[in-house]
Amino acid sequence: MIESVLKTIKENKMFDENDKVIVAVSGGPDSICLLHILYVLHKKLNIALVAAHVNHCLRGSEADEDESYVRNFCRNLGIGFRSLKIDINNVAREKNISCESAGREERYKFFKKLKSELGAQKIAIAHNANDQAETILMRVIRGTGLDGLTGIRPVRDDVFVRPLIHTTRAEIERYCDKNGLQPRIDKTNFQNVFSRNKIRLELIPYIRKNFNENIIEVLNRFSDTIKIDNDYLEYISREKFKKYCDIKPEKVIISKEAFLEQKAILTRIIRFSLRSVAGSLKDFERIHIFNVIKIQKHHTGKELMLPNNILAVNSYGNMIIRKNSIKTSMSCLKQYKLKIGCNCISDVNSKIYLNLTNKRSYLHSGQNKFIQYFDYDKIQGDIILRNRKKGDRIIPLGMTGNKKLKNLFIDLKIPREERDNVPLICFGDKVGWVVGYRISELFKVDRNSKIILAIEFESGEL
């Protein structure tokens, strides 16, 4: 068995030389077997081991005895030991989640904290072939997609490794017996309370008896096959994601061209977008992905609220996936009176330069949408920086009639949620410049202009 585990480690490149490895150890057969095998192999692999144990306080004195057992086991082998004692029932109540979810969250939080404190590179988890089969069956029952059928990956994020993923529970138990390890037995594993336990204790034995006695091996082979195909689709989709999506810290804009792709690719592009904005795909389901596709076919401005306070907005056929609370700093803009020279607007982290120049300098100016020029002699009243107000109008350069800013924004295809964030330069009560877009015909530089006002925006938000 040690050789088969070593093969799994090498095939999946789980460890590098001199890695410090945190081994998650509950005290049960799986984790004790894992720790013992890694101890046997640690010199050959040139790795250092530290055991990490979480006492969930769910089984009273038995849980304390588990912790003592693991501590003594590590002491006998000369392996470092770290533990965390936490009342998972209290955590579950506070967070309004199940004990299973709370336990998993706290375990992984503890492992990651240890990884940082100890400067470790890897975290070894004792998932085995039976866990893999149970996971696949559980996901099939819940209605998973292709990605879910890949099951538990041998290596995740180049941190979490599972050396026993191809080892059956029967092999693990034989190893423990042969080496006299005497692991602890958690009696709750034999209670048909949780879905996984029902699959383990009822469904798999039934399939073994009535359909295929090798169901564990069959499901693991199935997972390996699916993984090859899924990895290829994921690779292609990620390349398309980079091609079609404008990726920002709290927002992803999916180009309308992406919606011409095959559905297998498109759904993955949307999943990548959701993960990029929300941080994970937790609570997102198949129906949410297809609802995003559905509203892309509607008119611009159509919105869809998604889990985790994520909003999908149709913007002229492009889909904006963003946090519902997103605000650009320009939305906080007040009204500012500008002066000749440098104007520092701290509220929006911007600098606005106003300089008077002559026509010769203007004629040699370059093209920059955040630098514009105006006939200073045509300006009456104060020079004001502000956001739009109801009823604002402008006579766009080259036109004779005025136009509502709302209609101008529609023509320019500025998304509805961004329109209040577009800064305006006003001369008196008239809009002179929709910054970054259009200037007014009323204040343009012409052949009779003598003094020219140059205005330049310097802002991270623009």
NUVO-207629 format. One record per residue (C-alpha): residue in three letters; x, y, z. Coordinates in steps of 0.5 Angstrom, whole numbers, always signed. Example, Ala and Ser with C-alpha at 12.3 -4.5 7.8 and 13.67 -1.06 7.14 Angstrom:
! residues 2
residuo=ALA | px=+25 | py=-9 | pz=+16
residuo=SER | px=+27 | py=-2 | pz=+14
***
This chain:
! residues 462
residuo=MET | px=+0 | py=+0 | pz=+0
residuo=ILE | px=+6 | py=+5 | pz=+1
residuo=GLU | px=+8 | py=+4 | pz=-6
residuo=SER | px=+1 | py=+6 | pz=-9
residuo=VAL | px=+1 | py=+12 | pz=-4
residuo=LEU | px=+8 | py=+14 | pz=-6
residuo=LYS | px=+6 | py=+13 | pz=-14
residuo=THR | px=+0 | py=+18 | pz=-12
residuo=ILE | px=+4 | py=+23 | pz=-9
residuo=LYS | px=+9 | py=+23 | pz=-15
residuo=GLU | px=+4 | py=+22 | pz=-21
residuo=ASN | px=+0 | py=+29 | pz=-18
residuo=LYS | px=+7 | py=+32 | pz=-16
residuo=MET | px=+4 | py=+33 | pz=-9
residuo=PHE | px=+11 | py=+35 | pz=-5
residuo=ASP | px=+17 | py=+39 | pz=-7
residuo=GLU | px=+24 | py=+37 | pz=-3
residuo=ASN | px=+24 | py=+41 | pz=+4
residuo=ASP | px=+16 | py=+42 | pz=+4
residuo=LYS | px=+14 | py=+43 | pz=+11
residuo=VAL | px=+7 | py=+39 | pz=+11
residuo=ILE | px=+1 | py=+40 | pz=+16
residuo=VAL | px=-3 | py=+34 | pz=+16
residuo=ALA | px=-10 | py=+34 | pz=+18
residuo=VAL | px=-11 | py=+29 | pz=+24
residuo=SER | px=-18 | py=+27 | pz=+27
residuo=GLY | px=-15 | py=+21 | pz=+30
residuo=GLY | px=-19 | py=+16 | pz=+26
residuo=PRO | px=-17 | py=+11 | pz=+21
residuo=ASP | px=-16 | py=+15 | pz=+15
residuo=SER | px=-12 | py=+21 | pz=+18
residuo=ILE | px=-8 | py=+16 | pz=+23
residuo=CYS | px=-6 | py=+12 | pz=+17
residuo=LEU | px=-4 | py=+18 | pz=+13
residuo=LEU | px=+0 | py=+21 | pz=+18
residuo=HIS | px=+4 | py=+14 | pz=+19
residuo=ILE | px=+5 | py=+13 | pz=+12
residuo=LEU | px=+8 | py=+20 | pz=+11
residuo=TYR | px=+12 | py=+19 | pz=+17
residuo=VAL | px=+15 | py=+13 | pz=+14
residuo=LEU | px=+16 | py=+16 | pz=+7
residuo=HIS | px=+18 | py=+23 | pz=+10
residuo=LYS | px=+26 | py=+22 | pz=+9
residuo=LYS | px=+25 | py=+19 | pz=+2
residuo=LEU | px=+21 | py=+25 | pz=+0
residuo=ASN | px=+25 | py=+30 | pz=+4
residuo=ILE | px=+19 | py=+33 | pz=+8
residuo=ALA | px=+18 | py=+36 | pz=+15
residuo=LEU | px=+11 | py=+34 | pz=+18
residuo=VAL | px=+7 | py=+38 | pz=+23
residuo=ALA | px=+0 | py=+34 | pz=+25
residuo=ALA | px=-6 | py=+39 | pz=+26
residuo=HIS | px=-12 | py=+37 | pz=+30
residuo=VAL | px=-19 | py=+40 | pz=+32
residuo=ASN | px=-23 | py=+38 | pz=+38
residuo=HIS | px=-30 | py=+40 | pz=+36
residuo=CYS | px=-33 | py=+39 | pz=+43
residuo=LEU | px=-39 | py=+35 | pz=+40
residuo=ARG | px=-38 | py=+28 | pz=+43
residuo=GLY | px=-36 | py=+30 | pz=+50
residuo=SER | px=-30 | py=+26 | pz=+54
residuo=GLU | px=-29 | py=+22 | pz=+47
residuo=ALA | px=-27 | py=+28 | pz=+43
residuo=ASP | px=-22 | py=+30 | pz=+49
residuo=GLU | px=-20 | py=+23 | pz=+49
residuo=ASP | px=-19 | py=+23 | pz=+41
residuo=GLU | px=-14 | py=+30 | pz=+42
residuo=SER | px=-10 | py=+26 | pz=+47
residuo=TYR | px=-9 | py=+20 | pz=+43
residuo=VAL | px=-7 | py=+24 | pz=+37
residuo=ARG | px=-2 | py=+28 | pz=+42
residuo=ASN | px=+1 | py=+22 | pz=+44
residuo=PHE | px=+1 | py=+19 | pz=+37
residuo=CYS | px=+5 | py=+25 | pz=+35
residuo=ARG | px=+10 | py=+25 | pz=+41
residuo=ASN | px=+12 | py=+17 | pz=+40
residuo=LEU | px=+14 | py=+19 | pz=+33
residuo=GLY | px=+17 | py=+25 | pz=+34
residuo=ILE | px=+12 | py=+29 | pz=+30
residuo=GLY | px=+10 | py=+36 | pz=+32
residuo=PHE | px=+3 | py=+37 | pz=+34
residuo=ARG | px=-2 | py=+43 | pz=+34
residuo=SER | px=-9 | py=+43 | pz=+36
residuo=LEU | px=-15 | py=+47 | pz=+37
residuo=LYS | px=-21 | py=+46 | pz=+41
residuo=ILE | px=-27 | py=+50 | pz=+39
residuo=ASP | px=-35 | py=+49 | pz=+41
residuo=ILE | px=-38 | py=+48 | pz=+34
residuo=ASN | px=-45 | py=+48 | pz=+36
residuo=ASN | px=-44 | py=+55 | pz=+38
residuo=VAL | px=-41 | py=+57 | pz=+32
residuo=ALA | px=-46 | py=+53 | pz=+28
residuo=ARG | px=-52 | py=+57 | pz=+32
residuo=GLU | px=-48 | py=+64 | pz=+31
residuo=LYS | px=-47 | py=+63 | pz=+24
residuo=ASN | px=-54 | py=+60 | pz=+23
residuo=ILE | px=-51 | py=+54 | pz=+19
residuo=SER | px=-50 | py=+46 | pz=+20
residuo=CYS | px=-45 | py=+43 | pz=+24
residuo=GLU | px=-42 | py=+40 | pz=+18
residuo=SER | px=-41 | py=+47 | pz=+15
residuo=ALA | px=-39 | py=+50 | pz=+21
residuo=GLY | px=-34 | py=+44 | pz=+23
residuo=ARG | px=-31 | py=+45 | pz=+16
residuo=GLU | px=-30 | py=+52 | pz=+16
residuo=GLU | px=-27 | py=+52 | pz=+23
residuo=ARG | px=-22 | py=+46 | pz=+21
residuo=TYR | px=-20 | py=+50 | pz=+14
residuo=LYS | px=-19 | py=+57 | pz=+18
residuo=PHE | px=-14 | py=+53 | pz=+23
residuo=PHE | px=-10 | py=+50 | pz=+18
residuo=LYS | px=-9 | py=+56 | pz=+14
residuo=LYS | px=-7 | py=+60 | pz=+20
residuo=LEU | px=-2 | py=+54 | pz=+22
residuo=LYS | px=+1 | py=+54 | pz=+15
residuo=SER | px=+2 | py=+62 | pz=+15
residuo=GLU | px=+5 | py=+61 | pz=+22
residuo=LEU | px=+9 | py=+55 | pz=+21
residuo=GLY | px=+11 | py=+58 | pz=+14
residuo=ALA | px=+9 | py=+51 | pz=+11
residuo=GLN | px=+8 | py=+50 | pz=+4
residuo=LYS | px=+2 | py=+44 | pz=+4
residuo=ILE | px=-4 | py=+41 | pz=+8
residuo=ALA | px=-5 | py=+34 | pz=+7
residuo=ILE | px=-12 | py=+31 | pz=+8
residuo=ALA | px=-14 | py=+24 | pz=+9
residuo=HIS | px=-20 | py=+24 | pz=+3
residuo=ASN | px=-20 | py=+17 | pz=+0
residuo=ALA | px=-23 | py=+13 | pz=-5
residuo=ASN | px=-29 | py=+11 | pz=-2
residuo=ASP | px=-30 | py=+19 | pz=+0
residuo=GLN | px=-29 | py=+20 | pz=-7
residuo=ALA | px=-35 | py=+15 | pz=-9
residuo=GLU | px=-39 | py=+18 | pz=-4
residuo=THR | px=-38 | py=+25 | pz=-6
residuo=ILE | px=-40 | py=+23 | pz=-14
residuo=LEU | px=-46 | py=+20 | pz=-12
residuo=MET | px=-48 | py=+25 | pz=-7
residuo=ARG | px=-47 | py=+31 | pz=-13
residuo=VAL | px=-51 | py=+26 | pz=-18
residuo=ILE | px=-57 | py=+26 | pz=-13
residuo=ARG | px=-57 | py=+34 | pz=-12
residuo=GLY | px=-56 | py=+35 | pz=-20
residuo=THR | px=-49 | py=+37 | pz=-21
residuo=GLY | px=-46 | py=+39 | pz=-27
residuo=LEU | px=-39 | py=+36 | pz=-31
residuo=ASP | px=-35 | py=+40 | pz=-26
residuo=GLY | px=-38 | py=+37 | pz=-20
residuo=LEU | px=-37 | py=+30 | pz=-23
residuo=THR | px=-30 | py=+31 | pz=-23
residuo=GLY | px=-30 | py=+29 | pz=-15
residuo=ILE | px=-25 | py=+31 | pz=-10
residuo=ARG | px=-18 | py=+33 | pz=-14
residuo=PRO | px=-12 | py=+30 | pz=-11
residuo=VAL | px=-9 | py=+37 | pz=-11
residuo=ARG | px=-12 | py=+44 | pz=-10
residuo=ASP | px=-10 | py=+51 | pz=-11
residuo=ASP | px=-3 | py=+47 | pz=-10
residuo=VAL | px=-4 | py=+47 | pz=-3
residuo=PHE | px=-9 | py=+42 | pz=-1
residuo=VAL | px=-6 | py=+35 | pz=-2
residuo=ARG | px=-10 | py=+28 | pz=-2
residuo=PRO | px=-5 | py=+22 | pz=-2
residuo=LEU | px=-10 | py=+17 | pz=+0
residuo=ILE | px=-15 | py=+19 | pz=-6
residuo=HIS | px=-14 | py=+13 | pz=-10
residuo=THR | px=-14 | py=+8 | pz=-3
residuo=THR | px=-20 | py=+5 | pz=-1
residuo=ARG | px=-22 | py=+5 | pz=+6
residuo=ALA | px=-21 | py=-3 | pz=+7
residuo=GLU | px=-14 | py=-2 | pz=+5
residuo=ILE | px=-13 | py=+3 | pz=+10
residuo=GLU | px=-17 | py=-1 | pz=+16
residuo=ARG | px=-12 | py=-7 | pz=+14
residuo=TYR | px=-6 | py=-2 | pz=+14
residuo=CYS | px=-8 | py=+0 | pz=+21
residuo=ASP | px=-9 | py=-7 | pz=+24
residuo=LYS | px=-2 | py=-9 | pz=+21
residuo=ASN | px=+2 | py=-4 | pz=+24
residuo=GLY | px=-2 | py=-4 | pz=+30
residuo=LEU | px=-4 | py=+4 | pz=+30
residuo=GLN | px=-11 | py=+3 | pz=+34
residuo=PRO | px=-14 | py=+9 | pz=+31
residuo=ARG | px=-20 | py=+12 | pz=+35
residuo=ILE | px=-27 | py=+11 | pz=+32
residuo=ASP | px=-32 | py=+16 | pz=+31
residuo=LYS | px=-39 | py=+13 | pz=+33
residuo=THR | px=-43 | py=+19 | pz=+29
residuo=ASN | px=-40 | py=+16 | pz=+23
residuo=PHE | px=-45 | py=+10 | pz=+24
residuo=GLN | px=-51 | py=+14 | pz=+25
residuo=ASN | px=-56 | py=+15 | pz=+19
residuo=VAL | px=-57 | py=+22 | pz=+20
residuo=PHE | px=-53 | py=+26 | pz=+15
residuo=SER | px=-53 | py=+25 | pz=+7
residuo=ARG | px=-46 | py=+22 | pz=+7
residuo=ASN | px=-47 | py=+17 | pz=+12
residuo=LYS | px=-54 | py=+15 | pz=+9
residuo=ILE | px=-50 | py=+14 | pz=+2
residuo=ARG | px=-44 | py=+10 | pz=+6
residuo=LEU | px=-48 | py=+6 | pz=+10
residuo=GLU | px=-54 | py=+4 | pz=+6
residuo=LEU | px=-54 | py=+6 | pz=-2
residuo=ILE | px=-47 | py=+4 | pz=-3
residuo=PRO | px=-48 | py=-3 | pz=+0
residuo=TYR | px=-54 | py=-4 | pz=-4
residuo=ILE | px=-51 | py=-2 | pz=-10
residuo=ARG | px=-45 | py=-7 | pz=-8
residuo=LYS | px=-50 | py=-13 | pz=-7
residuo=ASN | px=-55 | py=-12 | pz=-13
residuo=PHE | px=-51 | py=-8 | pz=-18
residuo=ASN | px=-44 | py=-8 | pz=-18
residuo=GLU | px=-39 | py=-10 | pz=-12
residuo=ASN | px=-33 | py=-6 | pz=-15
residuo=ILE | px=-38 | py=+1 | pz=-15
residuo=ILE | px=-32 | py=+4 | pz=-11
residuo=GLU | px=-27 | py=+3 | pz=-16
residuo=VAL | px=-32 | py=+4 | pz=-22
residuo=LEU | px=-34 | py=+11 | pz=-19
residuo=ASN | px=-27 | py=+13 | pz=-18
residuo=ARG | px=-25 | py=+11 | pz=-26
residuo=PHE | px=-31 | py=+15 | pz=-28
residuo=SER | px=-29 | py=+21 | pz=-24
residuo=ASP | px=-22 | py=+21 | pz=-27
residuo=THR | px=-25 | py=+20 | pz=-34
residuo=ILE | px=-29 | py=+26 | pz=-33
residuo=LYS | px=-23 | py=+30 | pz=-30
residuo=ILE | px=-20 | py=+29 | pz=-37
residuo=ASP | px=-25 | py=+32 | pz=-41
residuo=ASN | px=-27 | py=+37 | pz=-36
residuo=ASP | px=-20 | py=+40 | pz=-36
residuo=TYR | px=-20 | py=+41 | pz=-43
residuo=LEU | px=-27 | py=+45 | pz=-43
residuo=GLU | px=-24 | py=+49 | pz=-37
residuo=TYR | px=-18 | py=+51 | pz=-41
residuo=ILE | px=-22 | py=+53 | pz=-47
residuo=SER | px=-27 | py=+57 | pz=-43
residuo=ARG | px=-22 | py=+61 | pz=-39
residuo=GLU | px=-18 | py=+63 | pz=-45
residuo=LYS | px=-25 | py=+65 | pz=-48
residuo=PHE | px=-26 | py=+69 | pz=-41
residuo=LYS | px=-20 | py=+73 | pz=-42
residuo=LYS | px=-22 | py=+74 | pz=-49
residuo=TYR | px=-29 | py=+77 | pz=-48
residuo=CYS | px=-29 | py=+80 | pz=-41
residuo=ASP | px=-26 | py=+86 | pz=-38
residuo=ILE | px=-24 | py=+84 | pz=-31
residuo=LYS | px=-24 | py=+89 | pz=-25
residuo=PRO | px=-24 | py=+89 | pz=-18
residuo=GLU | px=-31 | py=+88 | pz=-16
residuo=LYS | px=-34 | py=+88 | pz=-23
residuo=VAL | px=-34 | py=+84 | pz=-30
residuo=ILE | px=-36 | py=+86 | pz=-36
residuo=ILE | px=-38 | py=+80 | pz=-41
residuo=SER | px=-38 | py=+82 | pz=-48
residuo=LYS | px=-44 | py=+81 | pz=-52
residuo=GLU | px=-40 | py=+77 | pz=-57
residuo=ALA | px=-39 | py=+71 | pz=-51
residuo=PHE | px=-46 | py=+70 | pz=-52
residuo=LEU | px=-45 | py=+67 | pz=-59
residuo=GLU | px=-41 | py=+61 | pz=-56
residuo=GLN | px=-43 | py=+54 | pz=-55
residuo=LYS | px=-47 | py=+54 | pz=-49
residuo=ALA | px=-42 | py=+49 | pz=-46
residuo=ILE | px=-37 | py=+55 | pz=-46
residuo=LEU | px=-41 | py=+61 | pz=-45
residuo=THR | px=-44 | py=+58 | pz=-38
residuo=ARG | px=-37 | py=+57 | pz=-36
residuo=ILE | px=-35 | py=+64 | pz=-38
residuo=ILE | px=-41 | py=+66 | pz=-33
residuo=ARG | px=-38 | py=+62 | pz=-28
residuo=PHE | px=-31 | py=+65 | pz=-28
residuo=SER | px=-35 | py=+72 | pz=-28
residuo=LEU | px=-39 | py=+70 | pz=-22
residuo=ARG | px=-33 | py=+67 | pz=-18
residuo=SER | px=-28 | py=+73 | pz=-20
residuo=VAL | px=-33 | py=+78 | pz=-17
residuo=ALA | px=-36 | py=+74 | pz=-11
residuo=GLY | px=-30 | py=+70 | pz=-9
residuo=SER | px=-33 | py=+63 | pz=-10
residuo=LEU | px=-39 | py=+60 | pz=-13
residuo=LYS | px=-42 | py=+58 | pz=-6
residuo=ASP | px=-50 | py=+59 | pz=-7
residuo=PHE | px=-50 | py=+59 | pz=-15
residuo=GLU | px=-54 | py=+54 | pz=-18
residuo=ARG | px=-55 | py=+52 | pz=-26
residuo=ILE | px=-62 | py=+56 | pz=-26
residuo=HIS | px=-58 | py=+63 | pz=-24
residuo=ILE | px=-53 | py=+61 | pz=-30
residuo=PHE | px=-58 | py=+60 | pz=-35
residuo=ASN | px=-62 | py=+66 | pz=-32
residuo=VAL | px=-56 | py=+71 | pz=-34
residuo=ILE | px=-56 | py=+68 | pz=-41
residuo=LYS | px=-64 | py=+69 | pz=-41
residuo=ILE | px=-64 | py=+77 | pz=-39
residuo=GLN | px=-58 | py=+78 | pz=-44
residuo=LYS | px=-63 | py=+77 | pz=-50
residuo=HIS | px=-68 | py=+82 | pz=-47
residuo=HIS | px=-67 | py=+90 | pz=-47
residuo=THR | px=-62 | py=+94 | pz=-44
residuo=GLY | px=-62 | py=+96 | pz=-37
residuo=LYS | px=-65 | py=+89 | pz=-35
residuo=GLU | px=-63 | py=+87 | pz=-28
residuo=LEU | px=-62 | py=+80 | pz=-25
residuo=MET | px=-61 | py=+80 | pz=-17
residuo=LEU | px=-57 | py=+73 | pz=-16
residuo=PRO | px=-54 | py=+70 | pz=-9
residuo=ASN | px=-49 | py=+74 | pz=-5
residuo=ASN | px=-51 | py=+81 | pz=-7
residuo=ILE | px=-49 | py=+80 | pz=-14
residuo=LEU | px=-53 | py=+84 | pz=-20
residuo=ALA | px=-53 | py=+82 | pz=-27
residuo=VAL | px=-54 | py=+88 | pz=-32
residuo=ASN | px=-56 | py=+88 | pz=-39
residuo=SER | px=-52 | py=+94 | pz=-42
residuo=TYR | px=-53 | py=+94 | pz=-49
residuo=GLY | px=-52 | py=+87 | pz=-50
residuo=ASN | px=-46 | py=+86 | pz=-46
residuo=MET | px=-47 | py=+83 | pz=-39
residuo=ILE | px=-44 | py=+87 | pz=-33
residuo=ILE | px=-43 | py=+82 | pz=-27
residuo=ARG | px=-42 | py=+86 | pz=-21
residuo=LYS | px=-43 | py=+87 | pz=-13
residuo=ASN | px=-50 | py=+90 | pz=-12
residuo=SER | px=-47 | py=+95 | pz=-7
residuo=ILE | px=-41 | py=+98 | pz=-12
residuo=LYS | px=-40 | py=+105 | pz=-12
residuo=THR | px=-35 | py=+109 | pz=-16
residuo=SER | px=-32 | py=+115 | pz=-12
residuo=MET | px=-35 | py=+120 | pz=-17
residuo=SER | px=-42 | py=+118 | pz=-14
residuo=CYS | px=-40 | py=+122 | pz=-8
residuo=LEU | px=-38 | py=+128 | pz=-12
residuo=LYS | px=-41 | py=+135 | pz=-9
residuo=GLN | px=-41 | py=+141 | pz=-13
residuo=TYR | px=-34 | py=+145 | pz=-13
residuo=LYS | px=-32 | py=+152 | pz=-15
residuo=LEU | px=-26 | py=+151 | pz=-19
residuo=LYS | px=-20 | py=+156 | pz=-20
residuo=ILE | px=-15 | py=+157 | pz=-25
residuo=GLY | px=-9 | py=+153 | pz=-23
residuo=CYS | px=-9 | py=+146 | pz=-20
residuo=ASN | px=-15 | py=+144 | pz=-16
residuo=CYS | px=-15 | py=+138 | pz=-11
residuo=ILE | px=-21 | py=+134 | pz=-10
residuo=SER | px=-20 | py=+130 | pz=-4
residuo=ASP | px=-27 | py=+127 | pz=-4
residuo=VAL | px=-26 | py=+123 | pz=-11
residuo=ASN | px=-18 | py=+123 | pz=-11
residuo=SER | px=-17 | py=+127 | pz=-17
residuo=LYS | px=-14 | py=+133 | pz=-19
residuo=ILE | px=-16 | py=+138 | pz=-24
residuo=TYR | px=-12 | py=+143 | pz=-28
residuo=LEU | px=-14 | py=+150 | pz=-31
residuo=ASN | px=-9 | py=+153 | pz=-35
residuo=LEU | px=-10 | py=+159 | pz=-40
residuo=THR | px=-6 | py=+159 | pz=-46
residuo=ASN | px=-6 | py=+162 | pz=-53
residuo=LYS | px=-8 | py=+159 | pz=-60
residuo=ARG | px=-2 | py=+157 | pz=-62
residuo=SER | px=-1 | py=+152 | pz=-56
residuo=TYR | px=-8 | py=+150 | pz=-57
residuo=LEU | px=-6 | py=+148 | pz=-65
residuo=HIS | px=-1 | py=+144 | pz=-62
residuo=SER | px=-5 | py=+140 | pz=-57
residuo=GLY | px=-5 | py=+133 | pz=-58
residuo=GLN | px=-12 | py=+128 | pz=-57
residuo=ASN | px=-14 | py=+126 | pz=-50
residuo=LYS | px=-21 | py=+125 | pz=-48
residuo=PHE | px=-19 | py=+128 | pz=-41
residuo=ILE | px=-16 | py=+134 | pz=-44
residuo=GLN | px=-21 | py=+139 | pz=-47
residuo=TYR | px=-20 | py=+147 | pz=-49
residuo=PHE | px=-25 | py=+152 | pz=-49
residuo=ASP | px=-26 | py=+160 | pz=-51
residuo=TYR | px=-25 | py=+163 | pz=-44
residuo=ASP | px=-28 | py=+170 | pz=-47
residuo=LYS | px=-35 | py=+166 | pz=-48
residuo=ILE | px=-35 | py=+163 | pz=-41
residuo=GLN | px=-40 | py=+167 | pz=-36
residuo=GLY | px=-40 | py=+166 | pz=-29
residuo=ASP | px=-37 | py=+161 | pz=-24
residuo=ILE | px=-33 | py=+154 | pz=-27
residuo=ILE | px=-37 | py=+149 | pz=-23
residuo=LEU | px=-35 | py=+141 | pz=-22
residuo=ARG | px=-41 | py=+137 | pz=-21
residuo=ASN | px=-45 | py=+131 | pz=-23
residuo=ARG | px=-52 | py=+131 | pz=-27
residuo=LYS | px=-58 | py=+134 | pz=-24
residuo=LYS | px=-65 | py=+133 | pz=-27
residuo=GLY | px=-67 | py=+137 | pz=-33
residuo=ASP | px=-59 | py=+138 | pz=-35
residuo=ARG | px=-58 | py=+139 | pz=-43
residuo=ILE | px=-52 | py=+141 | pz=-47
residuo=ILE | px=-51 | py=+143 | pz=-54
residuo=PRO | px=-46 | py=+138 | pz=-57
residuo=LEU | px=-41 | py=+140 | pz=-61
residuo=GLY | px=-43 | py=+141 | pz=-68
residuo=MET | px=-50 | py=+141 | pz=-67
residuo=THR | px=-55 | py=+147 | pz=-66
residuo=GLY | px=-60 | py=+144 | pz=-62
residuo=ASN | px=-60 | py=+142 | pz=-54
residuo=LYS | px=-60 | py=+135 | pz=-52
residuo=LYS | px=-62 | py=+132 | pz=-45
residuo=LEU | px=-56 | py=+129 | pz=-42
residuo=LYS | px=-61 | py=+123 | pz=-41
residuo=ASN | px=-61 | py=+122 | pz=-48
residuo=LEU | px=-54 | py=+123 | pz=-50
residuo=PHE | px=-52 | py=+118 | pz=-45
residuo=ILE | px=-57 | py=+113 | pz=-48
residuo=ASP | px=-54 | py=+115 | pz=-55
residuo=LEU | px=-47 | py=+114 | pz=-52
residuo=LYS | px=-49 | py=+107 | pz=-49
residuo=ILE | px=-47 | py=+109 | pz=-42
residuo=PRO | px=-50 | py=+104 | pz=-37
residuo=ARG | px=-55 | py=+107 | pz=-33
residuo=GLU | px=-52 | py=+105 | pz=-27
residuo=GLU | px=-46 | py=+109 | pz=-29
residuo=ARG | px=-49 | py=+116 | pz=-31
residuo=ASP | px=-49 | py=+119 | pz=-24
residuo=ASN | px=-42 | py=+118 | pz=-24
residuo=VAL | px=-40 | py=+122 | pz=-30
residuo=PRO | px=-37 | py=+129 | pz=-28
residuo=LEU | px=-39 | py=+135 | pz=-31
residuo=ILE | px=-36 | py=+142 | pz=-32
residuo=CYS | px=-41 | py=+147 | pz=-32
residuo=PHE | px=-40 | py=+155 | pz=-34
residuo=GLY | px=-45 | py=+158 | pz=-30
residuo=ASP | px=-51 | py=+154 | pz=-31
residuo=LYS | px=-49 | py=+151 | pz=-37
residuo=VAL | px=-46 | py=+144 | pz=-38
residuo=GLY | px=-39 | py=+146 | pz=-42
residuo=TRP | px=-36 | py=+139 | pz=-42
residuo=VAL | px=-39 | py=+132 | pz=-40
residuo=VAL | px=-32 | py=+129 | pz=-38
residuo=GLY | px=-29 | py=+124 | pz=-42
residuo=TYR | px=-35 | py=+124 | pz=-48
residuo=ARG | px=-37 | py=+131 | pz=-51
residuo=ILE | px=-36 | py=+139 | pz=-50
residuo=SER | px=-41 | py=+144 | pz=-52
residuo=GLU | px=-42 | py=+148 | pz=-58
residuo=LEU | px=-43 | py=+154 | pz=-54
residuo=PHE | px=-36 | py=+154 | pz=-51
residuo=LYS | px=-32 | py=+152 | pz=-57
residuo=VAL | px=-25 | py=+155 | pz=-60
residuo=ASP | px=-26 | py=+158 | pz=-66
residuo=ARG | px=-22 | py=+163 | pz=-71
residuo=ASN | px=-24 | py=+169 | pz=-67
residuo=SER | px=-22 | py=+166 | pz=-60
residuo=LYS | px=-16 | py=+169 | pz=-57
residuo=ILE | px=-16 | py=+167 | pz=-49
residuo=ILE | px=-16 | py=+159 | pz=-49
residuo=LEU | px=-18 | py=+155 | pz=-43
residuo=ALA | px=-15 | py=+148 | pz=-42
residuo=ILE | px=-18 | py=+144 | pz=-37
residuo=GLU | px=-15 | py=+137 | pz=-35
residuo=PHE | px=-17 | py=+131 | pz=-31
residuo=GLU | px=-12 | py=+127 | pz=-27
residuo=SER | px=-16 | py=+122 | pz=-23
residuo=GLY | px=-16 | py=+114 | pz=-22
residuo=GLU | px=-23 | py=+113 | pz=-23
residuo=LEU | px=-23 | py=+116 | pz=-30
***
